[in-house]
């Protein structure tokens, strides 16, 4: 192999390594974003459940179902 083809091969290897590194970084960012979205949805779901329970308790209080004898 002459020096020009070795240089081309080296540059191609460098470019491939950089592309793989960028792809890995993008995948990490996508994974982080997906995890954040999952946590946000779980938190919203928990808040909705708490509000629903509060509403159910309010109805029970208003109708006297919760009153102790």
C-alpha positions in Angstrom: 0.0 0.0 0.0 1.4 3.4 -0.9 1.1 6.3 1.6 -1.8 8.0 -0.1 -4.0 4.9 0.1 -2.9 4.4 3.7 -3.9 8.0 4.5 -7.3 7.5 2.8 -7.8 4.3 4.8 -6.8 6.1 8.0 -9.2 9.0 7.3 -12.0 6.6 6.5 -11.4 4.8 9.8 -11.4 8.1 11.7 -14.6 9.2 10.1 -16.2 5.8 10.9 -15.1 6.2 14.5 -16.5 9.7 14.8 -19.8 8.6 13.2 -20.1 5.7 15.7 -19.4 8.1 18.6 -22.0 10.6 17.4 -24.6 7.8 16.9 -23.9 6.5 20.4 -24.2 10.0 21.9 -27.5 10.5 20.0 -28.8 7.2 21.3 -27.8 8.1 24.9 -29.7 11.4 24.5 -32.8 9.7 23.1 -32.7 7.2 26.0 -32.4 10.0 28.5 -35.3 11.8 26.9 -37.4 8.7 26.9 -36.7 8.1 30.6 -37.6 11.7 31.5 -40.8 11.4 29.6 -41.7 8.1 31.3 -41.0 9.6 34.7 -43.1 12.7 33.8 -46.0 10.5 32.8 -45.7 8.4 35.9 -45.8 11.5 38.0 -48.8 12.9 36.1 -50.6 9.6 36.6 -49.9 9.6 40.3 -51.2 13.1 40.6 -54.4 12.2 38.7 -54.9 9.2 41.0 -54.5 11.3 44.1 -57.0 13.9 42.7 -59.5 11.1 41.9 -59.1 9.7 45.4 -59.6 13.2 46.9 -62.8 13.7 44.7 -64.1 10.3 45.8 -63.5 11.1 49.4 -65.2 14.5 49.0 -68.3 12.8 47.5 -68.3 10.3 50.4 -68.1 13.2 52.9 -70.9 15.1 51.1 -73.2 12.1 51.0 -72.4 11.0 54.6 -70.9 7.7 53.5 -67.7 8.5 55.4 -69.4 9.4 58.7 -68.7 7.1 61.7 -71.6 6.1 63.9 
